[in-house]
Amino acid sequence: MRIMSNQQTSTAKPKRETFSGQKAFIFAAIGSAVGLGNIWRFPYVTYDNGGGAFIIPYLVALLTAGIPLLFLDYAIGHKYRGSAPLSFRRMSSKLEAFGWWQVLINVIIGIYYAVILGWSASYTYFSLNKAWGSNHADFFFKEYLRMADGAGVSMDFVSAVTLPQIGVWAFILIVMALGVQKGVGKSSAFFMPLLTVMFGILVVSSLFLPGAAKGLNALFTPNWDKLLEPAVWIAAYGQIFFSLSICFGIMVTYASYLKRDTDLTGSGLVVGFANSSFELLAGIGVFAALGFMAQAGGKEVSEVATSGIGLAFIAFPAIIDQAPMGSLLGVLFFGSLLFAGVTSLISILEVIIAAVQDKLHWGRVVSTIVVCVPMALLSIALFGTTTGLPMLDVLDKFVTNFGIVAVAFFSLVAMAIGKYLPTLAEHINRTSSFKVGKMWVLVSGILTPVVLGYMLFSELTKIIKEGYENYPDWFVNTFGWGMAGGLIVLAIILSRLAWHGRDQAEENNHEQ
């Protein structure tokens, strides 16, 4: 980030901010990695892909893709000292578009992530008096979201959704304007311990619910036959890939704020295993609660197990209604969703703000306003209406599978072909306690691209053949394929624009 001293003029070269130390960086990186997917996605993915047996492909994916790619992102940001576009540009001018592609992916994720945080804030409040009534699905879809029939674009705003959204954006704008250390660093250092305590209490409370053992048996009983299915291994790589915030600019940006002598691999190992530990904790807490729900309703766990929005805003209110001290569980669960989401949204926005600062040479506050205000307005316009949920669903599906996966695949292939990976390995080894070698280069340049290519191809052929969730073709083509393709075109355009306030001397000396 760029801050101006009292002696500097508007045309002077600003000094880049840094984290106060490795601890601040680790808190911020874990805060980015630990998000909604850890709580509402990992437990069901594990259950649906072999239960206890899934831990084997999950650990393999963590060790062969998750942690190596964390190292890669750290190396890019730390060596080239810039936002994602600037770091890729400094690696090679031919690669700059990949950085902008990553920035634009974060724009899409940021605008819909905020509305989910607004829902979480509302449901934290609803938990106090169980305001959702007895029909949890009807309350969420019909009363709270006031969801319209069918997918489309509407100007029928829902105040119960937009007001919490505005609150989320106002808070985030203040945090981001404070800068890297005072805003990003200190907020992560506050929210992550609080999140850990809250979620720890939730998990312990869930373990004492009647039927908790039934849920844990369902989650952890291994189905070894599942290990023979390629889809299970792809699911493991997908979970690791999406949950660690790798390959879409976040860790590149955060690593650019590290001091020169930082232990990159030591930090990466801490972040990687901390994220996985939180996911395991989430699995225990969620399935203990689902076991209680199943026993109370005289059902099997398979009948109540779900993920995502269905778990958070339909299944969990049902658990809260029946559980002892249900209101407390509700505040802990939805509060955890809110705090986990806040730290992730901060990291998402930091990618965009850092890129704007680097490209236009603007100050922190101006860059924050220019980024956050338009994104907030777009977020409210798209998701604060009666058609917000289908819009969120399509944007999330396509930006994840044809944004994050695609940019990771093509950028890794480009770096492998350009032979940049050995140079990055040398940089990692310069200050790190855990050294990397040829195996890291092979994993990053061959194994992971093969897995990502398979994921990309399988999703591509599936959606082309089957469509997506029975949404109208015009809706999917516009906000799905159109959005995904538009990001690529816009990324190429942005990479062709001039960098303000930079000269060749600065580029040649960026490592001093």
N, C-alpha and C positions, 0 to 999 in steps of 0.2 A: 504494500500500500504506500501511498505517497503523502507525506506530511511536509508542511512548509515551516521553516524556522522564521523567527522574526527578521532575520537579516536577508532572507531569500526574496527575490522578486518573483512575479508570476511566470517569468520565462526561465528561471533557474531550474536546474535539475533537482527534483525532490529526492529525498532519501527514502528508501524502501523500509517499511516497518518490518519488525520481526517479532516472533513470539518471545516472551521473556525467558523461556527455557524449554528444555525437552519435555518437562512435565506438562506445561501449558499446551504444547503441541499434541501430546498424547491424549489429554482430555478432549481437545477439539476433534482429533481424528476419531476417537472412540465415539464421541457424540455424533459425528457424521455417520459412522457405520451403524450404530445402534439406532434404528428407526422403526417405523410402523411394521415393516416386513419381518423384523425379528420377533415381534409379538404376535402378529396375526397371520403370518405366512409360514414360518418355519415349523411350528408344531404340526400343522396339517400336512405339509409336504413330507415330514418324517413319517407320520402315521400312514399316509397313502402310499409310501414307497418302501415298505418293508419293516416299519417300526424300528426295533433295536438293530436290525440288520443294516438299516440305512446309515448308521453311524460310520460304517466302513467306507462306503463311497464318499460320504461327506468329509471324512478326514483325509482321504486321498485327494479330493478336490481342493481342500484347504491347503494341503502341502504342495500340490503340483500346479495349482493355478492361483488360489487366493493370495497366499503370502508372496509368491514370486512376482505377481502383478502389483502388489502393494510396493514391493521393492522397486519395481520399474517406474511406477508413478512418482515415488519419492525421488528416485535418481533424476528423472526429467526435471521436476520442479527445483530440486536442490542444486543441480548443476547449472541450469540455464536461468535461474533467478527471475522467473516471470510468471504471469498468468498462463493459462493453457495455450492461447494463441501465440503469445510471445515466446514461450518456452519451445514450442514446436517450430516456430520460425527460426529461433536461434540454433536449433538442431539442423534445420534445413528449410530454406524458404519454400520448398516444394511441399512441406508438411504443415504449413500454417493453417490451411483449411480444416485439418483435423481438429485443431484447437478451437476454431470457431464453431465447428459442428458440435463439439462437446459443450460449448457455452450455450448454444441454442437449445440443446437437449435440456439443459438445466432451466432455461426459461420456461419450457413447457411443463416440466416437473414442478417447478416452483409455483406456477399459477394454480395448479390443482392441489398441490400439497397443502396450501394454506386453507382451503375450504375444509379439508379433512380435519385439520387442527381446530377449525371453528366448530365442527360437529363434536369433536372430542371435548372441547370446552363446554359446550351446551350440555352434553351428557354427563359431564362431571357434576354440573349443577343439578340436572334432573335426578341424579342418583340420590340426592339428599332426601327427596320425598317420593321417589319412584314415579315421576310424573308421566311416564310412558304408558301407564295403565296395564291392562291385561293382554292386549293384542299388540305385541311388540313390532311385528312386521307392518301392520297397518299404521301404527303410530309413526314409525320411521319414514315410510314411503308416502303415506297419505296426509298425515297431520303435520309432521315436522318438515319434510322436503316438499310437500304438496306436489308430488311428482305428476307430471302430465302423462297422458297416454301416448306412447310412441316416442321415437327420437326426433329431435328437431332443434330449432333455435327459437327461443322465446324471450320476450322482454317483460314477462310476468315475474317480477322479483318477489322473493320470499324473505320477509324481514327477519324471521327467526334464524335464517341462514346467513344473510348478508351482514347483520350487526356483529356477530362473533368474528366473521371474516375481517371486517374493518378493524376490530380490536386486535386481531392477530397481526395484520399488516402494520398497524400503528406501533405496536411493540417491537416488531422485527425491524422497522425502519430506524427506530431509536438505537437499537443494539448495533445495527450495521454501521450507522453514522459515527459511532464511537471509535471505530477502527479495529485493527487486528487484535491488539492486546487488551485494550479497555472494553471492547465490545465482544468480539468473537471468543477471545481467550477467557475472559472473566465470566461470561455467561455460560460457557461450557464447563468451567471449573465449578460453577454453582449448580447447574442443572444435572450434571452427570452423577455426583454423589447423592443428590436428592432423588433422582430417578432410581438409583440402585437401592436406596433405603426403602422407598415406596414399593418398588416391585418385589424386593425381598420380603417385606411384610405381607404383600399380596400372596406370594407363593407359599409362605408358611401358613397363612390363614387357609388357603385352598387345601393344603395337605391335611388339615383337621376336619374337612367337610366329610359327612357320610358319603361313601361311594368313591372317595378319592382314589383308593387303591384300584378300583375297577377302571378308572380312566388311565392310570399309570400303566396298568397291565396292557391295556389296548395300545398305548403309545409305544411301550418298550418291548413287548413280546416280539421276538425276531421272526420274520418270514424270510428264511434264507433263500427260498426259490426266487425271490425278487431280484437277487443279485445277478441273476442270469439275464435280466431284461435290460437292454441298452437304455431305455427310457429312464430307468431309475438312476443310472450313472449321470445321464444328462441333467436330470432334476437336481442332483447333488451339485454339479458344476454350476447350474443356473442359480441355485440358492446362495452359494458362496460368492458368485460373481456379483449378484445384485445386492447382497447384504453388506458387502465390504466397501461400497462406494468407489470401486476401482474403474478406471478406463473411461470416466466421463468428466475429468477435469478437477474434481474436488481435491484429491490427494496431491495432484500436481501443484495446485494453487497453494494448499497448506504447506507443502514441503518447501515452496519458494520463500516462506517466511522463517525457515529454520536457520540457525547460525551455522557457520562454515564447518565447525568441528563436531556436528551432531552425529550420533550413532544411528545411521539410517536403518540398518537391519534390526538392531535391538528394538527400536521404536516399532518397526513393522511387526515383529514377533509379538510384542505386547498388545498392539492393536488387534491383530488377527485372532489371537487366542482369547482376548477379552470379549470380542464380538461373538465368538463361538460359545463362550461360557454363558453370555447373556441369552443367546438363543436356546441353549439347553435349559437354562433356568425358566425361560418363557414356556418351553414345552412342558415342563413339570407343572408349572402353575396353571396353565390353560387346560391341560388334560385332567388334572385333578379336579378342576371346576366342572369340566364336561362330564367326568365320571359321576359327580354329585348330581348333575342335571339329569343324566341318564337313569340313575337309580331312583331319583325322586319321581320321574315320569314313567317308571316301569319299562324303560327302553334299553336298547343296546347302545354302546358308545358310537357305533357306526351310524346310528340314526340321528345323532345330534351333532356329530363332528362336522365342522365346517371351517372356513377360513375367511380372511378379508373382512369386508363390510358385514357379511352375514354373521360372522363370529362376534364382531365388536358391537354392532348396534342392534342385533336381534337376539342372538343366543345369550350373550352376557347379561342383558337386562333380565332375561328369564331366570338366569342363575341368581342374580341379585335379588329378585323377588322372593326366591325360596330359601336362600341361604341365611343362616344366623349372622347377624350384623351385616346384612346385605348392603346397606347404604355405605358402610365403610369400605367393603370390597369394591363397590362401584366407584367411589371417589379414588381409590388406589388404582383401579384398572384404567379408568378413563384419564385420570391425572397422569398415569405413566405413559399412555398413548400421547397425550398432549406434550409432555416434557421431552419424550423421545423424538417426537416430530419437530419440536422447536429447534433442537440442536441440529437436526438434519436439514431443516429449511435454512438455517443460518449458513451452513456449509454450501448449500445449493446456490444461495444468493451471492456468497463470497466469490464464487467462480465468475459470475457475471460482472459484478462490481469491479473485481480486479482486472478483468479484460477491458472494461470501459476506461478505467484509469490508465492502463498501459497504452491503449490505442490512442486515446484523445489527450492524454497528459493532464487530466483534470484532477482536482482535489477529492478527498474522501467524501465530504458531505455532499458536494454537487453530484458526484458519480452515484452515490447512494440514492439521492432523490430522483435522478434521471432514470435509474433502474427500477426502483421500488414503486414509485407512484404509478407509472404506466402499467406495470405488472399487476398492481393491486386493482386498478380499474378493469383490466382485462379479466382478472380472476373473478371479480364480482359480476361482470357482464356475462361471462360464460357459465359460471357455476352457482351463482346466487339466484338462479331462476328455477322455474318448474321443470326445465329440461336439463338441469345441470348434471344429474347422475349419468345419463347415457353419454353425454359429452365427456365427462371425466373417464368413464369406462373405456371409450374408444381411444382417447388421447393417451391414456396410461398404457394400454395394450400396444399401440403402435410405436410410441416413443421408447418403450422398453425393448421391444423385440426388433424393431427396424431403426432404432436410434442408438441405444446403448450397445446392443450386441453388434450392430453393423459397424459403428465407428471403432469399436474395439477390434473387431476382426480386420478391417481394412488398415487401421493404423499399425497394428502389430505386424501384418504382412509387409507393409511399407517399410517399417523399421528393420525387419529381418532382411528384406531385399537390399536396403540401403546400407546394411552392415553397421547400424548404429548401436546394436545391443552390446557388442564387446566393449565399446567406449563407455557405455553406461555402467557396465559391470566393473570396469576399472575405477569409475568414480565412486561407486558403492563401496568398494574395498578400501578406498583411500581413508575413510574415517570410521568404518563399521567394525563391530566386534565379530559378527558372523559374516564370513567371506562367501562370495558367490563365484562360480566358475563356469565351465562349459555347459554343465547340466542346466544351470539357470538360463543360459542363452538358448539351449535347445527347447526347454520347457516354454519359455516366453515366445520364441520365434517359430516353433513347430507344433508342439502338443496343444497349447491353448488355442492357437488359430484353427486347428483342425476341429476341436470341440466347438468353438464358437461358430465356425462355418457350418457344422452339422446342425446346430441349434437354429441358425439363421435360415438355412435351406428348409428344414422341417417345418418351421412356422410359416415360412413363405408359401410352400406348397399346400399346407393345410388350409390357410385362410383363402388362398386363390380358389381352392376346390370347394370349400364348405361355406365361405363367407365368415362373418363374425357376429355371433349372438343374435342372428336374425334381424339385425338392424338393416334399414333400407340401404340399397347400393349407393345412392347419392350421398348419404350420411357418412358411410365408411370411406367412400372414395374421396370425399372432401376433407374430413377431419382425421382420417386414418392415413390412407396412402398419400393424399395431398399434403398433409402436414409433414409426414416423414420425408417425402421428396423435396418439399419446400425448404426444409432445414438444410439439405445438401446444397441446393442452389444458392441460398442466402449465405451459407458458410463460404462458398467459393467467391461470391461477390465481396464479402467483408475482407477476405484475405487479399483482395486486389486493391483495397483502399490504402492510402498512405498512412503511416504512423506519425502522429503529431509530436513534435518536440524531440525527435530522435535523430541522431546522425550516425555515420559509420563508426566514428571513434568510440561512441558509447557502446555500440554493439560489439566492437572488438575487445573492449575492456570490461564487459559485463561480469566477468568472474573475479575482478580485482576486489 
